[in-house]
Amino acid sequence: MADFSGIKTPAYFYDLDLLKKTLGVASREADRYGYRLHYAIKANNNPVILRIIREYGYGTDCVSGNEMLRALETGFTAGGMVLAGVGKTDVEIELAIKNDIFCINCESLEELEVASKIAGKLKKIVRVALRVNPSIKADTHRYITTGGEENKFGIVLPQLRQALDYCKNSAEIEFTGLHFHIGSQITSLDPFKKLCETVNRVWREFDITDYSGKMINLGGGYGIDYKKPETNSVPDFGSFFSLFAEYLELPRGTSVHFELGRSLVGQCGRILTRVLYTKQGAGKKFVIVDAGMTELIRPALYQAVHRIINVSSPGHPERYDVVGPVCESSDVFAKDIMLPRTLRGDMLHILSCGAYTESMNMNFNLREKPGSVYFSEGKIVPGEE
Ligand SMILES: *Cc1c(COP(=O)(O)O)cnc(C)c1O
């Protein structure tokens, strides 16, 4: 690795070569089946990262008006853009319709009415997919499942017929198809197989083809290996897409879309952080670093575990809790992990921080937003922002 000694910490660090490799593998594997890929911008909206993703020809999945604007500014096309979210504002829906985006994924009957009304006011047609809540349990943390009965997302099956009929009867709505997204950080293919079965069943039972449905969007949620990021840095997109090719039974010509976030960007990012202090507590040793939950909230928010390495010290392994400086007891990155004997000033890397890390940065305690560092072909490169 490069010489990081001059870098101000904490910093977000991105391996652009790994990002490109991952993007290349995912799009090549999706191309085998003609699947279309949208990048879920909320995973990481860093402009340098976005520009590279755009160069690889991805569409976008946005969850706010500002994400749509950022995507358009970056040069992504409106034609490859979808807008998702349970709580779209009127302003966001209007922005989507004015820009003629590929489609809005609608999540409730009321939202359909609002979208249709806004389109009428603008004298435009709004393309709509219906997001279905399929009641599938994804085996992941309870805060990142989205397709279960207790989740706020999507239209439940007992209301789907009414929603479809609403689309059919609205002069302003062009119904395109169905949208599903069952959760995030799903590392087993089994929930996706169940998703295919559900999609096939719902498509048949609700006569989606008779409603002129021509598109299926299967969302994202494919997980990454947080335990062994160095040796398993690119998710197995081959197995992922071939599963859908094997199990989906939809009419010929149906266009199949995915919205991948974490699996595309998760492994290319790290946090670089320096040790401020070490101290002996009651029964354990603490390593206090200069990054905190403000830079990486995932451990505090959903007990995420990130691998941490000490790149400065070759010392003998000892047991530590690695904690941040923020005034919250949940500001803990790791408990009881083994690190080489760690000293004040050592640099640690927190791995797998490309997704839901910089985009979740907050300024609690009035902490400054860290800078970003880009890395390619063995050296630090400018991001050309
Ligand atoms: C967040 C989100 C995604 C991306 O999820 P990942 O787990 O990062 O792949 C895709 N679709 C929708 C609707 C989302 O909200």
The ligand as an SDF file (V2000), in Angstrom:
LIG
                    3D

 15 15  0  0  0  0  0  0  0  0999 V2000
  -31.3650    1.1190   -0.6080 C   0  0  0  0  0  0  0  0  0  0  0  0
  -32.0880    0.6010   -1.7580 C   0  0  0  0  0  0  0  0  0  0  0  0
  -31.4380   -0.1810   -2.7160 C   0  0  0  0  0  0  0  0  0  0  0  0
  -29.9900   -0.5900   -2.6050 C   0  0  0  0  0  0  0  0  0  0  0  0
  -29.7930   -1.4770   -1.5760 O   0  0  0  0  0  0  0  0  0  0  0  0
  -28.3630   -2.1910   -1.3840 P   0  0  0  0  0  0  0  0  0  0  0  0
  -28.5910   -3.0770   -0.2190 O   0  0  0  0  0  0  0  0  0  0  0  0
  -27.3680   -1.1390   -1.1040 O   0  0  0  0  0  0  0  0  0  0  0  0
  -28.0710   -2.9400   -2.6350 O   0  0  0  0  0  0  0  0  0  0  0  0
  -32.1650   -0.5930   -3.8110 C   0  0  0  0  0  0  0  0  0  0  0  0
  -33.4640   -0.2660   -3.9430 N   0  0  0  0  0  0  0  0  0  0  0  0
  -34.1170    0.4750   -3.0340 C   0  0  0  0  0  0  0  0  0  0  0  0
  -35.5340    0.7890   -3.2610 C   0  0  0  0  0  0  0  0  0  0  0  0
  -33.4540    0.9260   -1.9190 C   0  0  0  0  0  0  0  0  0  0  0  0
  -34.1190    1.6440   -1.0280 O   0  0  0  0  0  0  0  0  0  0  0  0
  1  2  1  0
  2  3  1  0
  2 14  2  0
  3  4  1  0
  3 10  2  0
  4  5  1  0
  5  6  1  0
  6  7  2  0
  6  8  1  0
  6  9  1  0
 10 11  1  0
 11 12  2  0
 12 13  1  0
 12 14  1  0
 14 15  1  0
M  END
$$$$
